[in-house]
Amino acid sequence: MPRVTVDQHGSQYYYEDTGAPHQSSDYTTLILVHGAGFQGAVFEPLFAHAAARNMRLVAVNMRDYYGSTPYSASELADLGSTDVERQAKAIRARGLEILTFLLWFIRKESIPPLLPATEAEDWAMEGYHYWADELAPNDVEFLAGYMRALVLYDPAPRAFGAPMSSLQDSYNPLNDSSLSPEQMKRVFPSWVSGYYTHSKAMLDALPSLSRDALVAGFSQDPVVDSPIQHTPTILRMSDGELARVVNEDAVAHSHILYEHVDGKVYSDNVRKALCHTSIWPGLRVVLVWFNTIGQPVDDASVQFDWKGPIIFHTGISQNARCNYWPTSYGPENLQEMWRCMH
């Protein structure tokens, strides 16, 4: 089981690696960092296609997920503290863990450095670079030779510092005090993966809508008895597949604490990452979001789209992009993917 130490306390990450394509010296390496509740195994269906596309895929399990070191009591206390400085310390430590992994992996695996811009480039990442300026200067310079792109893959609005939604705005089981931790961890995967029916006018108007307009335009309840193409993937998985992909215990143990971190901690990180472009000036940053339109239902003004929570998140995220992203970033830094799943 491959693991690597990512901090001075001996904490480790578990990861899976497809390896370098056979006899290739110019492949692209993509580091895949999972989201809440779903661990690195969720990317395994991509592995079989990597070599044919001259790619190397590396799926990392974050702390508290399978194979990686659980959080200590003191780390959980920092994350769950009402002290913003302690919260910021906890979030900063997670970012530095990712950067430590990158440095170790590049050096251990002798990843080929970036070629000139006119040729093939070979390093991309889905994750974070918020805390690069806290690395040793030689490490920052070293990573600059490998970092091609940062892909923000359908992020939740909390990552941009948006306030938690009230239950009246949009239901979120992680904010529902009537649920026990055990109930939350069981409800969350299906809630976040469901299909919802939304106002087409609202979808077309993103990202210009206000929070109130977003709330008014999307459905709160997932579609039931939907056709197979609008059935969440996790509902079609076997028990064995679900056990590999979903980590309910991590949702209840630690992820819920991330939901309650002060929004200023997240918004400060976003500003630092997206506006301080002097650290890795050649790094491309892309925000990807999904719009899975299906066939119209009873009302021609309403269409299927994938998960109400993420549509709401997308509007907030795009507005945050307008507020925080450098003015030099154009439309190519916002990628909408049609008929795709999160």
N, C-alpha and C positions, 0 to 999 in steps of 0.2 A: 504494500500500500504506500504510494509515494506521498511523502510529507516534507515540509520545509519549515524551519524555524523562522518566525517573522518578527520577533521582538526580543528584548533582553531578558524577558522572563521565561523564555523557552516555549512560548505559545507557537502552535504549528497550524499550517494550512494543509489540507488534503487537496490534491488536484488530479485530474486525468488529462493525459496528453496523447494526441494522435501520432506524435512523432513527425520528424521531417519527411516530406515526400521523397521517394526513392531517387537518388542521384540528382537532387535539385539543390542549387545554391542560391536561388533567388525567390524562394517561397515567401508568402505572407503569413505571419504569425498573428493569430487573433486570440487575445485573452478574454475569456467569457466569465463575467461576474454575475451570478444569479441575483434575483430579487427576493422579496419576503416570502417565506413559506416554501419556495421551490429551490432545490439545491442543484449543484452542477450537473447531475444526471439528466436534467431536463434538456440539455443540449446534445445528449448522446445520439439522437437520430441524425444529427448533422455529421457525425464523425466519419461515416462511411463515404461521404462525398468530398471530404477534404482533399485527399491526394489528387483526385482528378482535376481539381481546381487550383492545384499548386499552393495549397494552404496547410497550415499547421494549426490545429485548434487545441486550446488549453482551457479546461473548465475548472475553476477554482471554487472550493467550498469555503465560505466565510466562517468565521468563528461561530461556534454553537451548532454548526451543521455537521453532517456525517463525516467522521474521520478527522475533523478539525477540533482544536482545543476549545472546550466550553469556556464561557466567561467566568472569571473568578467573582467571588462575592464583592470585592472592592470595585471591580470593573462595572458590575451591575449597579452598585450603589452610585457610582459616578454618573452612569447613563440615566438612572432614575432619579437623580437629585433635582431639587428645585433651584439649585445654584447654577446659573448659566455658565460660569467659568468651569465648573466640574463637567457639565454637559459638553462644552467645547473641547475640553481635554479628552473626553471619551471618543468623540467623533474624530478628532485629530489623530488619535492613536490608531483608529481603524484605517484611516487614509495612509498613514505611514506603514502599516502592515502590508498594504497592497504594493506600495512602492518598494518595500524591502523584498517582497516576493519577485517583483519584476527584475530588480538588480541581480538577485540570486539566479533566477531562471536564465536570463540572457547570458550571464557569465558561464554557468554550468553547461548549458546546451550549445554554447558558441553560436548563438543566433547571428546570422549575417547582418551587418549594419546596413542602414539605408543607402541606396544608390543615389546618384544625382537625380534631381527632380524630373529630368527628361527620360529617365529609365524607370524600370520597375522598382517600386518601393516595397518594403517587406515587413513592416511592423505596424500593427493596429491594435487597439485595445478598447474593450468596453468596460469602463470603470471610472476612476477618479485621478486627477492630478492636482488637487487643491493644495496639497501640502509640500509640493516639490521644493519650495524655497527653504524648507527646514532640513533638507538633506545637505550633506557635505558638498561644497562647490564642485568637486571632481565627479561626484555621483550625478549631479544635475547635468553637467556637461556630457557625461557618459550616456545618460538616457536620451539626451537630445539627438544622438546619433541613431536612435532606434524608434523613437516615438513618431508615428506617422499620423494617427488620428485617434480622437476620443469620441466614442459613440455613446450618447445618452439615450438609452433604449427604452422609450415609452415610460419616462420617470413619473412618479407620483408628485403631486404639487408640493408635498411637504419638503421634498428635496430642494425646492426653490424658496422655501420659507413661507409658503402659504399657510394660513391658519388651519387648524383642524376643522373639518366640517361638523356642524351640529347635526343631530339626528333629524332635525326638521329640514335642513338643507339637502343632505344626501346621506343615506344610511351607510354606516361603516361598522362592522361588528367589533372592530378594535376600539371603537369609541362608545360602545353600548355597555353601560354599567350594569344592565340587567343580566348580562351574560357572565358566567364564570369563566376563568381562564381555559378550562377544559372545553366549554362550549365554543368559546372564541376560536380556538385552534381547529375545531372541526367545521365551523361555519365558514371561516375565511377563504379556503381554497375554492370552494364552489361559488361564493359571492364574487370573488375577484375574477373568476373565469367565465361568468355567465354572459349570455346575450340579452340585450335590452332593445326596446323600440324607442327611438328618439325622433324629435322634430327634425325634418330635413332642413328646414330654414335655419335652425340652430347650428346644425353641422356645417352648412354652407357659410355661416357667418364667422366661424372661428378664424382668427383668435381675437376678433375685435369686441366680443361680447363682454358685458360686465358679469360679475359673479351672480347677481340676481337673475340676469337673462339666461345664464347657463343653467341655473337651478330650475327655472321655469321650462326649459326646453328639453330636458332629458327625463327618461323614465326611471322610476325608483326600483321597479320590480323586474326581475329577469323573466324572459319568455319561458313558458312551460309548454310541454308537449310540442316542441319545435322540431322541424325536419332535421335530418342527420347533420346537414352542413351547418346548422345553428345549434348543435349540441356541444357543450364544452368538452374539450378533449379529455379532461380528467374523468368525466363521467363515462367515457368509453375505454378507459384503461382497466387492465386486470389489477387484482389486488397487489400482485408482485410489482407491476409497473408503478403503481401509486406509491408503494413503499419506497421505491428508489428515487422518485421524483419529488414527492411532497414530504416536508418535515414539519408536522404539526406541532411537535414539542418546541421547536425553535420559535414559532410564532408566540406561544404562550410564555416561554421562558424569557425571551429577550426582545423580540421584534416589537412587541407592544410598547416597550420603553422608548424605542426610536420614535414612535408616533407622538409621544408627549415631550420630546425635546423642544426647547424654545425655538420658535421660527427664526429668530434673529441669528441663531447659531448656523442654521442652514443657509439663510440669505447671505450672511457674511462669507460663507464658504463659496457660494456661487459667484459673488462679486470678485472674490480673490481669484477664482479659477478662470473666469471668463473675461475679466477686464485687465488683469495683470498679465499681458501677453509677452512680457519681456523674458520670461523664464524659458519657454519653448516657443519662439515666435513662428516656427514652421509647422506647429501642430494644428491640424484641422479639427474643429469641434463641430459635431453634427447632432442635432436633436431629431430622433426618429419617433413618429407616432403612427398609429394604425387606425384605419377607417374601413371596416369590413361591411360594406353595403350589400344587402341581399335584395330579395324581391319585395316590393311594397306589400304591406299588409292591408287591412280593411280600408284605411284612409290613405289616399295617394300622397298626402303630405307627411306621412310617417313611414320610416323605413327601418329595417333591421340594422343595428350596428352592434359591434362587440362591446360589451360591458359599459353600462352607465357610469360607474365610478371613473373609468379611464377617460371617457369623453370629458367629464367634468375636470379631471386632472389635466387633460390636454389643454383646455382653454386657459386654466391657471398657468400651466407651464409655458404656453406660448406668450401669454402676457408678461410673464417673468422674463422671457427671452427679450421682449421689447425693452424691458426696464434695465436688464443687466448685461446683455451681450454687447460686445464692442460694435460700434457703428460700422466698422469695416466688414462685419459679417453680413452676407447677402442671403437671398432666398435659398441658395444651395446648402446653407447650413441648417435648414429646416426641411426634413424629408418626410412626406406623408406617404405611407405605404397602403395601397388599396387591397382589399380582400385578403388581408393577412391577420394572423392571430398574434397576440402579445406573447 
